[in-house]
């Protein structure tokens, strides 16, 4: 059966005709017809032909006296498969005996009786043996119905099981990454995965030095630790906590300069600072939030700063998250092994020329001489008061570089119809972050492998990954991804992230690429219905904001559709975005979620996403969501060209028809050849690849479908191109041209960005049209 889109001269879609053919015949109707037309021998022919299809109830019962064993020599009649014995004219003569042989006849009857008795006992023994054998043989395992599969899968995921897995994981005597990876390897094999690999990579790690980094006030000669405690008041238990607070891959050494308050280091903040101060070799005090850290550092480096102190303003912190005396860790590694890319030997192995150090809000308040208390509903953000004398400080950073091994654990649950299409599920086993994550991953593997024992086999292959080196720049996932990039480019279907599933208990947040927004919303809606029955319901929260973590390689480098569910404890405000770049010493999962109910919720939502992605014949991807997202990002018509708006409108029209009621029957996999369904899925999967651009600002995704925080959605490349125009007026180092040419060069960069977006939209439209052609040109 085929479906065809027919277009008139105006391009309007018409509904194609659907032809139905039936090769079946009504057997009972045929028999009645023959009975009316034929009699005598024809009746025998009709009855015998009917026997070929089903057991006939017609005809008289045979005479019991004539029920003798049928001899092999019985003839085959052209009127039927076997003739009735009563209709054979020679039937009586076959058994007629001459008179006078009564002795012989008695002997024959005696022998026949014993023979029949023996045959009867033999047949009885065979029947008893057959029934005994069939009663002991178990029936073949039937796979569960698709309607019951999800419910049974979710029923097997419980908080108690996750709690038990977490206790087993946290009871390891050796807390090293290698020990944790080997434990996971054994667990996955024991849970039923038959293809599990443990691999390692030797990478360059930036670790804290033997002594804590310090900040010294030159006027009072007071030395402070990163959390604000004076150096001479350090207790015996403070060293591990202070060593945790550092910026991985920062430049090392000492820098002396004045403290400069640049707030969030936006272009406007930096313009104000440059207009009033000489910024060369000064030390910037910067709040996290609003923009990626790496982008801020690139601007500060261009302006000539020598050092950077990072902190989180208490007014931006989530409720109940006390940051006054808490320092934290950040990484300046954009991803992968720094020894392979971006490593600056001249800067001592760092990834920046800046000395960078995170500090507590308490120390920031002291250095800025800020009167703010940063507490309560009327929280006043930290800021240096006007006309305040700036402190002169010395920043000392003593990080150490070392080559060490990191470990990845990768296990496969093979698919049946499309084993070369992969749905990746990623977690981490860092010593300070991976406990609850690993417990959820083990529970998912246990629940899915239990389904395979009941006969279920996924359509696509599921790849379970536990990454090493995640905290210092997603090193494990980047290295594995680069090693397998050729295969992943053509075969990876989606990436389901478990980077940090329970980092709070206030907000259930789902993050997905536009392709998976509909699926993510459906899953969250299902969870809300379940929650309504139990009370304490979170509101729906789905977005396409870019997130740090191992998901970045697959979303940013490969443009694989991604989805992540997580509980957070943060405000949904613009300033709080990118606060997740700060890594605090992790609370134990049992402290954050004693009953493991939040872990159970994330596990169930993740399991449903995995099941849909590996089991749905047609991938649950929606091109129309991409088209709507593109148009939403182009709302500011003053910054875009008419061809760009026209292409976006055309993409939406084609995507709308692709998902319309007219095309819905053609999307039914039962009506399609498997090879064409596979081609359709590849079209759906590759749509996001159209929006990968060659280069963007530091810390910003190359995949333009992911949003940066802000009240107005916008393509990140256009947003930062507009900031680049402003930045040209802030510093002369950014562009090596005279002032007359500066504006021309910056606006040229904006035009180039618009051209890249136009090219991406047209590429996506061509893919959607190719998907339509699969239906138009194919005939069964």
C-alpha positions as a printed Julia matrix, in Angstrom:
780×3 Matrix{Float64}:
   0.0     0.0    0.0
   1.46    3.41  -0.92
   0.69    6.99  -0.07
   1.47    9.83  -2.42
   1.5    13.6   -2.0
   0.14   15.29  -5.11
   0.68   19.01  -5.56
  -1.29   21.29  -7.85
   0.29   24.1   -9.8
   0.06   26.37  -6.8
   1.92   23.86  -4.69
  -1.07   22.98  -2.52
  -1.04   19.47  -1.14
  -3.79   17.14  -2.23
  -4.8    13.92  -0.55
  -3.64   10.88  -2.52
  -5.92    7.96  -3.23
  -5.56    4.8   -1.22
  -6.3     1.52  -2.99
  -7.23   -1.57  -0.99
  -6.78   -5.05  -2.42
  -8.04   -8.26  -0.84
  -6.88  -11.68  -1.87
  -9.07  -13.59   0.56
 -12.25  -15.48  -0.55
 -15.38  -16.25   1.44
 -15.19  -20.02   1.7
 -18.69  -20.58   3.11
 -20.21  -18.52   0.3
 -18.37  -20.69  -2.27
 -19.65  -23.89  -0.7
 -23.26  -22.76  -0.74
 -22.91  -21.74  -4.37
 -21.52  -25.14  -5.37
 -24.26  -26.95  -3.46
 -26.84  -25.09  -5.5
 -25.09  -25.82  -8.8
 -23.85  -29.4   -8.44
 -25.03  -32.75  -7.05
 -23.83  -36.36  -6.96
 -20.09  -36.56  -7.65
 -19.92  -32.79  -7.59
 -20.96  -32.88  -3.94
 -17.97  -35.13  -3.18
 -15.64  -32.73  -4.96
 -17.0   -29.8   -3.02
 -16.58  -31.6    0.3
 -13.02  -32.71  -0.41
 -11.92  -29.26  -1.56
 -13.32  -27.82   1.63
 -11.18  -30.23   3.68
  -8.02  -28.56   2.33
  -8.86  -25.34   4.13
 -10.64  -26.44   7.28
 -12.26  -29.44   8.98
 -15.68  -30.12   7.45
 -18.75  -30.79   9.52
 -20.82  -31.79   6.47
 -21.72  -35.36   5.47
 -23.12  -38.34   7.42
 -21.24  -39.99  10.27
 -19.37  -43.12   9.22
 -20.81  -46.52  10.2
 -19.05  -47.73  13.39
 -19.08  -51.29  12.13
 -17.0   -50.29   9.16
 -14.31  -48.48  11.19
 -11.48  -50.86  10.26
  -7.88  -49.69   9.84
  -7.52  -48.05   6.46
  -5.14  -49.96   4.23
  -2.39  -48.18   2.36
  -3.81  -49.41  -0.91
  -6.98  -47.33  -0.67
  -7.27  -45.41  -3.92
  -7.27  -41.67  -4.32
 -10.33  -40.32  -6.03
 -10.33  -37.36  -8.38
 -13.4   -36.18  -6.42
 -11.46  -35.82  -3.16
  -8.32  -36.65  -1.24
  -9.67  -40.0    0.08
 -12.81  -41.92  -0.9
 -15.22  -43.18   1.7
 -14.82  -46.93   2.11
 -18.58  -47.4    1.73
 -18.42  -46.07  -1.84
 -15.79  -48.59  -3.02
 -17.65  -51.32  -5.0
 -14.9   -53.79  -4.16
 -14.99  -53.09  -0.44
 -16.94  -56.27   0.49
 -14.82  -58.53  -1.66
 -11.66  -57.42   0.03
 -12.69  -59.24   3.22
 -14.75  -62.15   1.79
 -13.5   -65.62   2.76
 -14.37  -69.02   1.27
 -16.68  -71.16   3.36
 -15.31  -74.01   5.41
 -12.18  -72.45   6.88
 -13.52  -71.81  10.4
 -10.35  -73.08  12.14
  -8.16  -70.83  10.15
 -10.53  -67.93  10.71
 -10.51  -68.47  14.49
  -6.72  -68.6   14.48
  -6.61  -65.42  12.46
  -9.06  -63.7   14.82
  -6.99  -64.8   17.81
  -3.81  -63.36  16.27
  -5.55  -60.18  15.24
  -6.85  -59.63  18.79
  -3.38  -59.99  20.31
  -1.93  -57.78  17.6
  -4.54  -55.08  18.23
  -3.97  -55.34  21.98
  -0.21  -54.9   21.48
  -0.72  -51.96  19.17
  -3.11  -50.41  21.67
  -0.63  -50.77  24.53
   2.1   -49.3   22.34
  -0.04  -46.32  21.39
  -1.05  -45.84  25.03
   2.61  -45.81  26.09
   3.46  -43.27  23.38
   0.6   -41.01  24.47
   1.59  -41.21  28.14
   5.2   -40.4   27.29
   4.19  -37.49  25.05
   1.91  -35.91  27.65
   4.58  -36.37  30.34
   7.2   -34.68  28.14
   5.03  -31.74  27.14
   4.08  -31.11  30.77
   7.75  -30.67  31.72
   8.75  -28.5   28.73
   8.27  -24.8   29.44
   6.46  -22.8   26.78
   8.65  -20.35  24.82
   9.02  -16.9   26.41
   6.79  -14.42  24.67
   7.88  -10.78  24.59
   5.59   -8.44  26.53
   3.1    -6.31  24.65
   4.28   -2.78  23.96
   1.38   -1.4   26.01
   2.51   -3.36  29.06
   6.26   -3.01  28.56
   6.54    0.57  29.85
   4.35   -0.05  32.88
   6.29   -3.17  33.82
   9.62   -1.37  33.31
   8.62    1.54  35.53
   7.21   -0.82  38.17
  10.61   -2.47  38.51
  12.32    0.85  39.3
  11.94    1.67  43.0
  13.53    3.99  45.52
  14.53    1.05  47.74
  16.49   -0.6   44.94
  18.32    2.64  44.13
  19.08    3.11  47.84
  20.56   -0.4   48.03
  22.68    0.19  44.92
  23.92    3.49  46.32
  24.9     1.92  49.66
  26.83   -0.77  47.82
  28.59    1.84  45.7
  29.5     4.1   48.63
  30.83    1.21  50.72
  33.9     0.72  48.5
  37.04    0.69  50.63
  39.09    2.2   47.81
  37.52    5.49  46.68
  39.76    6.02  43.65
  38.33    6.47  40.18
  39.89    3.2   39.01
  38.28    1.28  41.86
  34.88    2.79  41.1
  35.2     2.03  37.39
  36.15   -1.6   38.02
  33.24   -1.95  40.44
  30.83   -0.67  37.79
  32.31   -3.06  35.24
  31.61   -6.04  37.52
  28.14   -4.73  38.36
  27.12   -4.31  34.72
  28.3    -7.78  33.8
  26.43   -9.23  36.78
  23.26   -7.35  35.82
  23.17   -9.07  32.45
  25.1    -6.92  29.97
  27.13   -9.34  27.84
  29.34   -6.76  26.1
  31.05   -4.44  28.61
  34.38   -2.64  28.1
  36.69   -0.92  30.6
  39.11    1.48  28.92
  41.58    4.09  30.15
  43.21    7.24  28.79
  46.37    8.93  30.06
  45.55   12.64  30.27
  46.92   15.87  31.68
  45.14   16.82  34.9
  45.29   20.11  36.79
  45.25   19.39  40.51
  45.52   21.56  43.64
  48.99   22.18  44.99
  50.41   20.99  48.27
  49.46   24.3   49.9
  46.22   26.28  49.44
  46.05   29.26  47.11
  45.98   32.58  48.98
  44.87   36.21  48.66
  46.92   38.76  50.61
  45.88   42.37  51.38
  48.98   44.48  50.8
  47.91   47.31  53.09
  47.2    45.16  56.16
  49.38   42.19  55.16
  46.41   40.0   56.03
  46.44   36.62  54.27
  43.14   34.94  53.39
  42.2    31.45  52.24
  39.67   31.19  49.36
  36.75   30.74  51.78
  37.61   33.99  53.61
  39.23   32.51  56.71
  42.56   34.15  57.68
  45.5    31.92  56.87
  46.73   31.9   60.48
  43.36   30.59  61.7
  43.31   27.53  59.48
  42.27   24.39  61.33
  43.64   20.86  60.78
  40.54   19.89  58.77
  40.55   22.96  56.54
  43.32   21.84  54.17
  41.26   19.34  52.09
  38.41   21.85  51.85
  40.71   24.65  50.71
  42.52   22.43  48.23
  39.18   21.64  46.63
  38.67   25.34  45.89
  40.68   26.13  42.77
  40.37   26.8   39.03
  41.66   23.82  37.07
  44.09   24.75  34.26
  44.54   28.31  35.52
  47.91   29.99  35.08
  50.14   29.58  38.13
  52.33   32.02  40.03
  51.63   35.35  41.72
  50.16   38.62  40.5
  49.9    41.91  42.35
  47.31   44.53  41.46
  44.3    46.58  42.45
  40.88   45.03  42.92
  38.46   46.04  40.12
  34.74   45.32  40.5
  33.42   44.29  37.06
  30.17   42.65  38.32
  29.21   39.98  35.69
  31.94   41.1   33.24
  29.4    42.04  30.58
  30.43   44.38  27.79
  28.71   47.3   29.55
  30.43   46.44  32.85
  33.82   46.34  31.14
  33.2    49.62  29.29
  32.51   51.39  32.56
  35.68   49.94  34.12
  37.88   50.86  31.15
  36.57   54.41  31.0
  37.78   55.13  34.53
  40.75   52.81  35.16
  43.93   51.4   33.73
  43.13   47.68  33.68
  46.55   46.29  32.81
  47.68   43.62  35.32
  44.8    44.46  37.64
  42.71   41.79  39.43
  39.04   41.56  38.42
  36.39   40.47  40.93
  33.7    38.73  38.85
  30.3    37.21  39.6
  29.34   33.94  37.98
  26.17   34.05  35.9
  24.56   35.53  32.78
  27.26   34.3   30.37
  29.73   31.4   30.06
  32.82   31.71  32.24
  35.21   31.05  29.36
  33.67   33.9   27.37
  34.11   36.3   30.29
  37.72   35.27  30.75
  38.43   35.86  27.06
  37.18   39.45  27.37
  39.14   40.07  30.57
  42.31   38.69  28.99
  41.93   40.99  25.98
  41.6    43.97  28.29
  44.91   43.12  29.97
  43.83   41.88  33.4
  46.4    39.79  35.26
  44.13   37.88  37.67
  40.47   37.02  38.27
  38.6    36.26  41.51
  35.27   34.45  40.96
  32.35   34.37  43.39
  28.6    33.75  43.54
  26.49   36.65  44.75
  24.21   35.43  47.59
  21.33   37.22  45.88
  21.74   34.84  42.92
  22.13   31.68  44.99
  19.26   29.19  45.26
  17.09   29.37  48.39
  18.7    27.58  51.3
  22.06   27.41  49.54
  24.47   29.2   51.84
  27.45   30.47  49.86
  28.83   33.09  52.23
  31.72   30.93  53.43
  31.79   28.42  50.59
  34.44   28.5   47.94
  34.14   26.17  44.98
  35.92   24.65  41.99
  35.7    25.56  38.31
  37.44   24.19  35.26
  38.78   26.27  32.4
  39.0    23.22  30.16
  36.43   23.44  27.33
  36.56   19.65  26.94
  38.91   16.73  26.36
  42.56   16.13  27.15
  44.32   19.54  27.36
  47.58   17.89  26.29
  46.04   17.35  22.84
  44.52   20.78  22.18
  44.88   24.25  23.63
  47.74   23.51  26.01
  50.05   26.49  26.42
  53.55   25.44  27.45
  54.55   29.09  27.63
  51.87   29.65  30.29
  53.05   26.71  32.38
  50.56   24.21  30.99
  47.5    26.41  31.6
  44.67   27.13  29.21
  44.73   30.88  29.91
  47.26   33.58  30.74
  45.11   34.69  33.69
  45.55   33.59  37.3
  42.04   32.51  38.27
  40.79   31.67  41.77
  37.23   31.06  43.1
  36.47   32.71  46.46
  33.57   32.86  48.89
  31.03   35.69  48.93
  32.37   36.66  52.39
  35.86   37.29  51.02
  34.42   39.15  48.01
  32.49   41.44  50.38
  35.72   42.16  52.29
  37.75   42.91  49.17
  35.03   45.12  47.66
  34.3    46.9   50.98
  30.65   46.24  50.2
  28.05   47.13  52.84
  25.6    44.52  51.49
  24.5    41.7   53.74
  23.21   39.62  50.85
  20.47   38.01  52.92
  16.7    38.05  53.19
  14.01   38.99  50.7
  15.46   42.48  50.26
  18.84   41.13  49.22
  21.23   43.83  47.98
  23.78   42.54  45.44
  27.44   42.84  46.33
  29.15   45.84  44.75
  31.99   48.25  45.49
  30.58   51.59  46.69
  31.42   54.68  44.6
  34.55   56.63  45.52
  35.87   53.71  47.55
  39.61   53.24  47.72
  40.49   50.04  45.92
  42.48   47.45  47.83
  45.79   46.27  46.47
  46.23   42.52  46.82
  48.53   39.67  45.84
  46.99   36.55  44.34
  49.01   33.32  44.55
  47.97   30.2   42.62
  49.96   26.98  42.99
  48.1    24.36  40.95
  50.05   21.33  39.78
  49.91   19.46  36.47
  50.15   15.7   36.38
  49.59   12.92  33.85
  47.12   10.36  35.2
  44.82    7.66  33.91
  41.08    8.15  33.73
  38.66    5.25  33.15
  35.51    4.83  31.07
  33.03    1.96  31.37
  30.91    1.26  28.27
  28.32   -1.53  27.97
  26.04   -2.52  25.09
  22.48   -3.89  24.98
  22.27   -4.98  21.34
  19.29   -4.12  19.18
  17.62   -6.55  16.81
  16.39   -4.69  13.71
  18.84   -1.76  13.78
  21.83   -2.87  15.85
  24.02   -0.21  14.21
  21.89    2.67  15.5
  22.92    3.75  19.0
  21.06    5.44  21.85
  23.7     6.55  24.36
  23.0     6.86  28.08
  25.76    8.73  29.94
  26.63    9.11  33.63
  29.8     9.82  35.61
  31.71    8.14  38.42
  33.79   11.03  39.81
  34.76   10.4   43.41
  32.92   13.53  44.57
  29.94   13.66  42.2
  29.01   10.25  40.82
  27.36    8.31  43.65
  23.66    8.88  43.01
  24.24    8.99  39.27
  25.84    5.54  39.23
  23.05    4.07  41.37
  20.41    5.33  38.92
  22.4     3.97  35.97
  22.69    0.53  37.59
  18.95    0.5   38.31
  18.18    1.33  34.67
  20.45   -1.47  33.43
  18.86   -3.95  35.85
  15.31   -3.01  34.78
  16.05   -3.16  31.05
  17.99   -6.42  31.14
  15.14   -7.97  33.14
  12.86   -7.18  30.2
  15.22   -8.96  27.82
  14.92  -12.1   29.96
  11.17  -11.97  29.33
  11.72  -11.95  25.57
  11.95   -8.23  24.76
  14.76   -7.09  22.45
  15.18   -3.37  21.65
  15.01   -2.22  18.06
  18.19   -0.15  18.43
  21.32   -0.72  20.48
  21.55    0.97  23.88
  25.06    2.09  24.89
  25.51    2.66  28.63
  28.49    4.92  29.44
  30.04    5.92  32.76
  32.66    8.61  32.22
  35.84    9.44  34.08
  37.43   12.89  34.43
  34.1    14.69  34.1
  34.76   17.34  36.74
  37.87   18.69  35.01
  36.32   19.21  31.6
  34.35   16.12  30.49
  37.65   14.47  29.59
  36.46   10.86  29.45
  33.45   11.53  27.22
  35.45   13.76  24.86
  38.26   11.24  24.45
  35.89    8.31  23.86
  33.75   10.42  21.54
  36.74   11.52  19.45
  38.02    7.94  19.22
  34.62    6.84  17.89
  33.55   10.02  16.11
  33.33    8.46  12.63
  30.88    5.81  13.82
  28.95    8.2   16.05
  28.48   10.75  13.27
  26.53    8.24  11.21
  25.04    5.97  13.87
  24.34    7.88  17.12
  20.61    8.54  17.45
  20.37   10.36  20.79
  22.2    11.01  24.08
  20.32   10.66  27.38
  22.25   12.42  30.15
  22.54   11.56  33.84
  25.27   14.1   34.54
  23.94   15.28  37.91
  20.33   14.12  38.28
  19.61   15.29  41.85
  21.35   18.54  42.71
  18.41   19.96  44.67
  14.82   19.21  45.59
  12.92   22.34  44.54
  12.53   22.27  40.76
  12.14   19.46  38.23
  13.92   20.72  35.14
  14.09   19.01  31.75
  16.6    20.12  29.15
  16.4    18.85  25.58
  17.36   19.84  22.08
  14.37   21.13  20.06
  14.07   17.79  18.25
  13.17   16.1   21.56
  11.14   18.85  23.22
   7.82   17.14  22.46
   8.94   13.77  23.83
  10.38   15.45  26.91
   7.17   17.39  27.52
   5.08   14.22  27.16
   7.21   12.4   29.72
   7.1    15.3   32.15
   3.33   15.58  31.68
   2.98   11.9   32.52
   5.05   12.45  35.65
   2.86   15.39  36.63
  -0.27   13.21  36.36
   1.35   10.67  38.65
   2.38   13.44  41.01
  -1.12   14.94  41.15
  -2.38   11.7   42.62
   0.36   11.8   45.26
   0.62   15.53  45.9
   3.7    17.81  46.11
   3.81   18.38  42.35
   6.48   20.37  40.53
   5.47   22.54  37.61
   6.52   21.69  34.04
   9.86   23.12  33.05
  11.34   22.23  29.65
  13.95   24.25  27.77
  16.85   24.0   25.33
  19.43   25.85  27.42
  23.0    24.7   26.95
  24.38   22.86  29.98
  27.9    22.0   31.11
  28.9    18.39  31.52
  29.48   15.3   29.4
  26.43   16.08  27.28
  28.37   18.95  25.69
  30.5    16.8   23.38
  27.51   15.01  21.86
  25.33   18.13  21.57
  28.09   20.57  20.63
  30.47   18.55  18.46
  28.21   15.86  16.92
  24.79   17.59  17.07
  23.23   14.42  18.49
  19.77   15.14  19.97
  20.01   15.16  23.78
  17.73   15.05  26.8
  18.39   15.39  30.53
  16.06   15.33  33.55
  17.23   16.78  36.88
  15.99   18.1   40.18
  17.54   21.46  41.03
  17.39   24.03  43.77
  17.75   27.23  41.84
  15.8    30.25  40.71
  14.59   30.44  37.12
  16.12   33.86  36.57
  18.53   35.14  34.0
  21.33   35.88  36.45
  21.39   32.37  37.9
  22.17   30.67  34.61
  25.67   29.22  34.35
  25.88   28.97  38.13
  26.16   25.23  37.51
  29.7    25.91  36.29
  30.6    26.16  39.98
  31.32   22.77  41.54
  30.73   22.61  45.26
  31.79   19.69  47.4
  28.92   17.29  46.75
  26.48   16.27  49.44
  25.93   12.56  49.87
  22.83   11.4   47.96
  21.28   10.02  51.14
  21.65   13.46  52.77
  20.04   15.35  49.9
  17.33   12.73  49.25
  17.01   10.4   52.28
  14.11    8.38  50.83
  15.57    8.37  47.28
  12.19    9.43  45.91
  13.71   12.15  43.74
  16.22    9.62  42.38
  13.33    7.25  41.61
  11.47    9.97  39.69
  14.5    10.81  37.55
  15.18    7.12  36.92
  11.61    6.5   35.72
  11.54    9.53  33.44
  14.91    8.58  31.99
  13.78    4.97  31.5
  10.74    6.1   29.54
  12.89    8.29  27.29
  15.3     5.4   26.66
  12.46    2.98  25.87
  10.87    5.34  23.36
  14.18    6.05  21.66
  15.24    2.4   21.32
  11.8     0.93  20.61
   9.73    3.33  18.48
   9.88    2.23  14.81
   9.84    5.9   13.75
  12.0     8.03  16.05
  10.01   10.41  18.29
  11.65   13.47  16.71
   9.59   16.46  15.56
  10.95   18.72  12.79
   8.2    21.27  13.38
   9.64   22.04  16.82
  12.95   22.95  15.14
  11.17   25.22  12.65
   9.22   26.96  15.42
  12.39   27.4   17.46
  14.14   28.99  14.46
  11.33   31.46  13.92
  11.24   32.26  17.63
  14.93   33.14  17.56
  14.36   35.54  14.64
  11.64   37.64  16.29
  13.9    40.68  16.35
  13.34   41.56  12.68
  15.58   44.62  12.89
  18.67   42.39  13.16
  17.82   39.93  10.35
  17.38   40.1    6.6
  14.23   39.33   4.54
  15.82   36.23   2.91
  16.47   34.84   6.39
  12.84   35.34   7.45
  11.59   33.88   4.17
  13.73   30.74   4.56
  12.55   30.29   8.13
   8.92   30.54   7.0
   9.51   28.01   4.21
  11.12   25.57   6.67
   8.08   25.84   8.91
   5.68   25.2    6.0
   7.5    22.03   4.92
   7.86   20.78   8.51
   4.16   21.44   9.16
   3.14   19.34   6.14
   5.62   16.65   7.15
   3.82   16.23  10.48
   0.29   16.86   9.19
  -2.7    14.51   9.23
  -2.29   14.06   5.49
   1.14   12.52   5.89
   0.41   10.62   9.09
  -0.58    7.33   7.38
   2.62    7.45   5.38
   4.57    7.72   8.62
   3.05    4.45   9.85
   5.96    1.96   9.76
   3.54   -0.89   9.02
   2.82    0.76   5.68
   6.49    1.32   4.82
   9.37   -0.74   3.62
  11.97   -1.14   6.45
  14.7     0.44   4.35
  12.61    3.58   3.85
  11.73    3.78   7.53
  15.45    3.66   8.25
  16.08    6.46   5.75
  13.3     8.52   7.32
  14.83    8.06  10.79
  18.22    9.17   9.48
  16.62   12.35   8.1
  15.01   13.08  11.47
  18.27   12.41  13.29
  20.41   14.61  11.02
  18.28   17.75  11.12
  20.24   19.19  14.06
  23.54   18.72  12.23
  22.48   21.51   9.86
  22.85   24.03  12.7
  26.48   23.3   13.59
  28.67   26.32  12.8
  32.47   26.22  12.43
  33.39   28.5   15.32
  31.76   30.56  18.03
  32.64   32.48  21.19
  34.49   30.58  23.97
  32.14   28.55  26.13
  29.24   28.81  23.65
  27.8    25.78  21.84
  28.49   25.45  18.13
  25.02   23.91  17.85
  22.86   26.99  17.38
  19.64   25.26  18.43
  20.68   25.51  22.09
  19.79   28.75  23.84
  21.76   31.05  26.04
  19.89   32.45  29.04
  17.93   35.57  28.38
  14.43   36.93  28.21
  14.5    37.02  24.4
  15.51   33.79  22.59
  18.21   34.42  20.01
  20.82   32.5   18.05
  23.97   32.63  20.18
  26.15   33.55  17.2
  24.0    36.62  16.55
  23.9    37.55  20.22
  27.67   37.5   20.56
  28.17   39.21  17.21
  26.14   42.12  18.56
  28.28   42.08  21.7
  31.38   42.0   19.5
  30.29   45.26  17.88
  30.07   46.83  21.34
  33.33   45.18  22.34
  35.1    46.84  19.41
  34.46   50.16  21.1
  35.77   48.91  24.45
  39.21   47.71  23.44
  41.55   48.38  20.58
  43.26   45.0   21.11
  40.25   43.1   19.83
  40.7    44.38  16.24
  44.07   45.36  14.78
  42.76   48.12  12.49
  42.58   51.87  12.86
  39.47   53.36  14.38
  38.0    54.25  10.98
  37.96   50.6    9.95
  36.92   49.16  13.29
  33.17   49.48  12.82
  33.37   48.09   9.27
  35.17   44.96  10.48
  32.73   44.33  13.34
  29.66   44.74  11.14
  31.3    42.42   8.62
  31.41   39.77  11.36
  27.67   40.27  11.95
  26.93   39.78   8.25
  28.99   36.61   8.25
  27.0    35.3   11.21
  23.71   36.02   9.43
  25.01   34.16   6.39
  25.84   31.09   8.5
  22.34   31.03   9.99
  20.76   31.34   6.53
  22.86   28.45   5.27
  21.82   26.31   8.28
  18.1    26.95   7.74
  18.28   26.09   4.05
  20.21   22.9    4.8
  17.52   21.8    7.28
  14.79   22.59   4.73
  16.49   20.39   2.11
  16.53   17.5    4.58
  12.81   17.88   5.33
  12.07   17.94   1.6
  14.1    14.77   1.18
  11.95   13.17   3.86
   8.84   14.16   1.89
  10.35   12.69  -1.27
  10.65    9.33   0.47
   6.84    9.21   0.53
   6.19   10.81  -2.85
   8.53    8.68  -4.96
   8.21    5.31  -3.3
   5.83    2.65  -4.57
   5.33   -0.74  -3.04
